[in-house]
């Protein structure tokens, strides 16, 4: 099971490290290895969130996420994204931006770093909305009930999460964005614009995927009722079509989440190297392990067995959102970011184990686990 799930990650790690050693020597090999560990530690909570969404998809869209999705994650976010940021901020063409990344790495790094306020505001607002919508929703299981019970009651107010997110954005723009560490100067307008864009992206992509998901569930309920009354007349065509639309927007939602998680990893990687190919290789290896861990969680039914894991991951998302917004002005070590996520998930896992023992439940669920398409 472990080898089947992580086999591709193990193989790519061996090939990637060997390639790094051949191209850049022992120093390059060490840098790529460090970047891989950095990506895994920072994005561990991403795997838990991904698993919660991936298990809702059918086999086809799971495979799309694990194949096309990994190409977007590795080449799109870890290689192309920094170059695009430089092209936009420096008003260069894509070819000129690539030449700059290859021939003037120090200036390239400076331009990417100067774009950090906009990147952090966009990603911070997107992740903050994920956390707020989770904490304001009524749930069967509550981990930190002293927080989650009153929050669930407050969540009955329409658009509360949007209001709180906008207030957080205004506070950020009027405080930490006035004299930023990255690029210097007043970035209030930039932070406001990027933050609103992150909020709109969440509302559009999340809203559309939620709409089709809810509609699919309604159609399946209606089909189930019709099947009970007259099995020969039920039609599954519309339900399958809706499933495709729902899965498509869930896929987009997953990719935006992955992008938001990768922002801090990409920016933080410049503290280790400004070589875009070392960065893409190291972060790409780490992203492969996050995908494999997502598959492992789905196949094992871990989120069903350990019911507080999703809580821990969402609290880690909330912490990461706050860190991204604060990092607009203040330097925050990536080790701190990674440790917060690992600690919160570790605590939620331990709480789940205690709960299972208290209720006499085994570590693994007795029922069959949902299958996930192979491919990574």
C-alpha positions in Angstrom: 0.0 0.0 0.0 2.7 2.5 1.0 5.0 1.7 -2.0 2.0 1.8 -4.4 1.0 5.2 -3.1 4.4 6.8 -2.8 6.2 4.9 -5.5 6.2 7.7 -8.0 7.3 10.2 -5.4 10.2 7.9 -4.4 11.2 7.4 -8.0 11.1 11.1 -8.8 13.1 11.9 -5.7 15.9 9.5 -6.8 15.9 10.9 -10.3 15.6 14.5 -9.2 18.4 14.3 -6.7 20.6 12.4 -9.2 19.9 15.1 -11.8 20.7 17.8 -9.2 24.0 16.1 -8.4 25.0 15.8 -12.1 24.0 19.4 -13.0 25.1 21.3 -9.9 27.3 19.0 -7.8 27.0 18.1 -4.1 25.9 21.7 -3.2 23.1 21.6 -5.7 22.0 18.2 -4.5 21.9 19.5 -0.9 19.9 22.6 -1.9 17.3 20.6 -3.8 16.9 18.2 -0.9 16.4 21.1 1.6 13.9 22.7 -0.7 12.0 19.4 -0.9 11.8 19.1 2.9 10.8 22.8 3.1 7.9 22.2 0.7 6.7 19.1 2.5 6.8 20.7 6.0 5.0 23.9 4.8 2.3 22.2 2.8 1.5 19.2 5.0 -1.8 20.7 6.0 -2.6 21.1 2.3 -2.7 17.3 1.9 -5.4 17.0 4.5 -7.5 19.7 2.9 -7.0 18.2 -0.6 -8.0 14.8 0.7 -11.3 16.1 2.1 -12.2 17.5 -1.3 -10.6 14.7 -3.5 -12.8 12.0 -1.9 -15.9 13.7 -3.3 -14.7 13.4 -6.9 -15.2 10.4 -9.2 -12.3 8.3 -10.4 -11.9 10.3 -13.6 -11.4 13.7 -11.9 -9.3 12.2 -9.2 -6.9 11.0 -11.9 -7.0 14.5 -13.5 -6.0 16.0 -10.2 -3.2 13.5 -9.8 -1.8 14.0 -13.4 -2.7 17.3 -14.9 -2.9 18.8 -11.4 0.7 17.8 -10.6 1.9 19.3 -13.8 0.2 22.6 -12.9 1.6 22.4 -9.3 5.2 21.6 -10.3 5.7 23.5 -13.6 3.0 26.1 -13.3 3.4 27.3 -9.7 7.0 26.4 -9.0 8.6 27.4 -12.3 6.2 29.5 -14.5 4.5 31.5 -11.7 7.7 33.3 -10.5 8.6 34.2 -14.1 5.1 35.5 -14.7 5.2 37.6 -11.6 8.5 39.2 -12.8 7.1 39.8 -16.2 4.1 41.6 -14.8 5.8 43.6 -12.1 8.8 44.6 -14.3 6.6 45.0 -17.4 8.7 42.6 -19.4 7.8 40.1 -22.1 7.9 36.4 -21.1 11.1 35.7 -23.0 12.8 38.7 -21.4 11.7 37.6 -18.0 13.2 34.1 -18.6 16.5 35.7 -19.7 16.5 37.8 -16.6 16.0 34.7 -14.4 18.9 33.0 -16.1 21.3 35.8 -16.5 20.7 38.2 -13.6 19.4 36.1 -10.8 19.9 38.7 -8.1 17.7 41.2 -10.0 15.2 38.5 -10.7 15.0 37.6 -7.0 14.6 41.3 -6.1 11.6 41.6 -8.5 9.9 38.5 -7.2 10.4 39.5 -3.6 9.1 43.0 -4.3 5.8 41.4 -5.5 5.4 39.6 -2.2 2.8 42.1 -0.7 0.4 41.4 -3.6 1.0 37.7 -3.5 0.6 37.5 0.3 -2.6 39.6 0.2 -4.2 37.4 -2.5 -3.2 34.1 -0.9 -3.8 35.3 2.6 -7.4 36.4 1.9 -8.2 33.2 -0.1 -6.9 31.0 2.8 -8.6 33.1 5.4 -12.0 32.6 3.7 -11.5 28.8 3.7 -10.8 28.9 7.5 -13.7 31.3 8.3 -16.2 29.3 6.3 -15.1 26.2 8.1 -15.2 27.6 11.6 -18.6 29.3 11.1 -20.3 26.1 9.8 -22.3 23.8 12.1 -20.5 20.4 12.3 -21.3 17.0 13.8 -17.8 16.8 15.4 -16.2 19.7 17.3 -12.6 19.6 18.3 -12.2 22.8 20.3 -15.8 23.1 21.3 -15.3 26.2 23.4 -14.4 28.0 20.2 -16.4 26.1 17.6 -19.8 26.1 19.3 -20.1 29.9 19.6 -18.6 30.4 16.1 -21.2 28.0 14.6 -23.9 30.1 16.2 -22.4 33.3 14.9 -22.1 31.7 11.4 -25.9 31.8 11.1 -25.4 35.5 10.1 -25.3 35.8 6.4 -21.9 36.8 4.8 -20.2 37.0 8.2 -17.1 35.4 6.9 -16.9 38.0 4.1 -17.3 40.9 6.5 -14.6 39.6 8.8 -12.2 39.0 5.9 -12.8 42.5 4.6 -12.2 44.0 8.0 -9.0 41.9 8.3 -7.9 43.2 4.8 -8.6 46.8 5.8 -6.6 46.5 9.0 -3.7 44.9 7.1 -3.7 47.6 4.4 -3.8 50.4 7.0 -1.1 48.9 9.2 1.4 46.4 7.9 1.1 47.6 4.3 2.1 51.2 5.0 5.9 50.5 5.1 6.6 47.0 3.9 9.8 45.0 4.2 9.6 43.7 0.6 10.3 46.5 -1.9 9.7 49.3 0.6 7.2 52.1 0.4 3.5 52.3 0.9 1.7 49.2 -0.6 -1.7 50.0 0.7 -3.4 50.2 -2.7 -1.6 47.1 -3.9 -2.6 45.0 -0.9 -6.2 46.2 -1.0 -6.5 45.3 -4.7 -4.8 41.9 -4.4 -6.8 41.0 -1.3 -10.1 41.8 -2.9 -9.0 39.8 -5.9 -8.3 36.8 -3.6 -11.7 37.2 -1.9 -13.5 37.4 -5.3 -11.6 34.3 -6.6 -12.7 32.3 -3.5 -16.3 33.4 -3.8 -16.5 32.7 -7.5 -14.7 29.3 -7.7 -15.9 28.1 -4.3 -19.4 29.3 -4.9 -19.8 27.7 -8.4 -18.4 24.4 -7.2 -20.6 24.4 -4.1 -23.6 25.2 -6.3 -23.1 22.2 -8.6 -22.2 20.0 -5.7 -25.4 20.8 -3.9 -27.4 20.5 -7.1 -25.9 17.1 -7.8 -26.9 15.9 -4.3 -30.5 17.1 -4.9 -30.6 15.3 -8.2 -29.3 12.1 -6.7 -31.9 12.3 -3.9 -34.6 12.8 -6.5 -33.3 9.9 -8.6 -33.2 7.8 -5.5 -36.9 8.6 -4.7 -37.8 7.8 -8.3 -35.9 4.5 -8.2 -37.9 3.5 -5.2 -41.2 4.2 -6.8 -40.4 3.1 -10.4 -36.8 1.7 -10.9 -37.2 1.2 -14.6 -37.8 4.9 -15.3 -34.9 6.5 -13.5 -32.5 8.6 -15.5 -28.9 9.1 -14.4 -27.8 11.2 -17.3 -28.3 14.6 -15.8 -26.8 13.5 -12.5 -23.7 12.4 -14.3 -23.5 15.7 -16.2 -23.8 17.6 -13.0 -21.2 15.5 -11.4 -18.8 16.4 -14.1 -19.4 20.1 -13.7 -19.1 19.9 -9.9 -15.9 17.9 -10.2 -14.5 20.4 -12.7 -15.0 23.4 -10.4 -13.8 21.4 -7.4 -10.6 20.7 -9.4 -10.3 24.5 -10.1 -10.9 25.1 -6.4 -8.2 22.6 -5.5 -5.7 24.2 -7.8 -6.3 27.6 -6.4 -5.8 26.2 -2.9 -2.6 24.6 -3.9 -1.4 27.9 -5.5 -2.3 29.8 -2.3 -0.3 27.2 -0.2 2.7 27.4 -2.6 3.1 31.2 -2.4 5.0 31.2 0.9 7.1 28.2 -0.2 8.1 29.9 -3.5 9.0 33.2 -1.8 10.8 31.4 1.1 12.8 29.3 -1.4 14.7 32.5 -2.4 16.3 32.4 1.1 18.0 29.2 -0.1 18.6 29.8 -3.8 17.7 32.1 -6.6 18.2 29.5 -9.3 14.8 28.9 -10.8 15.6 25.4 -11.9 16.9 24.3 -8.5 13.8 25.8 -7.0 11.4 24.1 -9.4 13.1 20.8 -8.9 13.2 20.9 -5.1 9.7 22.3 -4.6 8.4 20.0 -7.3 9.7 16.9 -5.4 8.0 18.2 -2.3 4.8 18.8 -4.2 4.8 15.2 -5.4 4.9 13.9 -1.8 2.0 16.2 -0.9 0.0 14.7 -3.8 0.9 11.1 -2.7 0.0 11.9 0.9 -3.4 13.2 -0.3 -4.0 9.8 -2.1 -2.8 7.9 1.0 -5.3 9.8 3.2 -8.2 9.1 0.8 -7.4 5.4 0.3 -7.0 4.8 4.0 -10.1 6.7 4.9 -8.0 8.6 7.4 -10.3 11.6 7.6 -13.2 9.3 8.6 -11.1 7.4 11.2 -9.6 10.5 12.7 -12.4 13.1 12.7 -10.4 16.0 14.1 -7.7 16.0 11.4 -9.7 18.4 9.1 -10.1 20.7 12.1 -6.4 20.8 12.7 -5.7 21.4 9.0 -8.2 24.3 8.9 -6.7 25.9 12.0 -3.3 25.6 10.3 -4.8 27.3 7.2 -6.1 30.1 9.5 -2.6 30.5 11.0 -1.0 30.5 7.5 -3.4 33.2 6.3 -2.5 35.4 9.3 1.2 34.7 8.7 0.9 35.7 5.0 -0.7 39.0 5.9 1.8 39.8 8.6 4.7 38.8 6.3 3.8 41.7 4.1 5.8 43.9 6.5 7.7 41.5 8.8 10.0 38.6 7.9 8.8 35.3 9.2 10.9 32.2 9.0 9.5 29.4 7.0 10.4 26.9 9.7 7.9 28.7 12.0 5.2 28.4 9.3 5.8 24.7 8.8 6.0 23.9 12.5 2.7 25.6 13.3 0.9 23.4 10.7 2.6 20.2 11.8 1.9 20.9 15.5 -1.8 21.7 14.9 -2.3 18.6 12.8 -0.4 16.5 15.3 -2.6 17.7 18.1 -5.8 17.1 16.2 -4.6 13.6 15.3 -3.8 12.9 19.0 -7.2 14.2 20.0 -8.8 11.9 17.4 -6.9 8.9 18.8 -8.1 9.7 22.3 -11.7 10.0 21.1 -11.5 6.7 19.3 -10.2 4.9 22.4 -12.8 6.5 24.6 -15.6 5.4 22.3 -14.0 1.9 21.8 -13.4 2.5 18.1 -10.4 0.9 16.3 -7.8 3.0 14.6 -9.1 2.1 11.1 -12.7 2.2 10.1 -14.3 -1.2 9.5 -16.1 -0.1 6.4 -14.7 -0.1 2.9 -12.5 2.9 1.9 -13.2 5.1 -1.0 -11.0 4.3 -3.9 -8.9 7.0 -5.6 -7.6 6.7 -9.1 -4.0 5.7 -9.4 -1.6 7.9 -11.3 0.8 9.3 -8.6 
